[in-house]
Amino acid sequence: MKSLPFRLGIHPINWVGEDVKEFGDDTTFHQIVDEIQALGLTGTEMGRKFPTDPTVLKQELSARGIQLVSQWKSVLFSDPSFRAMELENYRRHAEFLKEMGCEVISTCEVGGSLHFDPRRTPFEKELINLDADGWANLAEGLNQAGEIAKQIGLKLTYHHHGGTVVESQDEIDRLMEMTDPSLVHLLFDTGHSYYGGGDPLTLLRKHRERIAYIHLKDVRVSILDEARTEQSDFVTCIRRGVFTVPGDGNIDFAPIFEELLRTNYNGWALIEGEQDPNKHPARVYAERSLQYINSLLNYQNHTA
């Protein structure tokens, strides 16, 4: 792998599904981290198979030369009645990540989501978009959570995400406009950008100064098109194999990497696939993705 100005890691979601629990459910924590080490990668996120005791987790990761980069944090700031509890939980989450040596918090609003909002019932079928008050409450809550993160020495990175109220390019733009740039940063996810109907390169260029963390995910466009025609929900799309690792789908990562190199991005970028590891073995697909990324870097070094 050619040297990069940013740090390249891999997400455990390649081995064990978070939104689709049956994906890799028999996979162990030790298999995940052993294979990450074998891939030569040094960063990962918290996964549901990981030990939650900081002492144990530190020992296991440090023994393999792996750094914990972040952990997903759902928030429900759009409903002000949850605000105090959500901020208290956010502080505890930030303190854990700081203890683990993390620099960023992957943060996502779940209000209105069909899959992630705890107030929703199994009988509902549609995402509930935010009204003006909901947007204002979300922005205010994120700014307050961002202040907590900043005090602890971390950055809140907002994860735009399929199946949530901040999914499309317009919704991402609106969130960036309504929040404090010094408190609310952006987690740029290539796959979720495309899934939300946007162009990842356009999103990267528009909000490059706000981006403090990256997920590198590819999309199988033919499967996405079929799912859209059938009006499949987000989790169904994952089960159908919409997402894969960079180089295995249809997103052109060459200009994305070119832009990251040109602008000297120096944070973490994690490879993600979020697919069934029984059909798409995590280590095999990660090795292919690393070969693809290396080919992009070789090409750019040759043409520079």
PECOR-V720899 format. One record per run of one state. SS is the DSSP state (H for helix, E for strand, C for the rest). FROM is the first residue (numbers start at 1). TO is the last residue. If there is no record, write none. Layout:
# PECOR-V720899
((SS	FROM	TO) (SS	FROM	TO))
This chain:
# PECOR-V720899
((C	1	6) (E	7	10) (C	11	11) (H	12	14) (C	15	28) (H	29	39) (C	40	42) (E	43	44) (C	45	53) (H	54	62) (C	63	66) (E	67	68) (C	69	71) (E	72	75) (C	76	79) (H	80	99) (C	100	103) (E	104	109) (C	110	131) (H	132	152) (C	153	154) (E	155	159) (C	160	168) (H	169	178) (C	179	183) (E	184	189) (H	190	195) (C	196	199) (H	200	206) (C	207	207) (H	208	210) (E	211	219) (C	220	220) (H	221	229) (C	230	233) (H	234	240) (C	241	242) (E	243	244) (C	245	253) (H	254	262) (C	263	267) (E	268	272) (C	273	281) (H	282	303) (C	304	304))
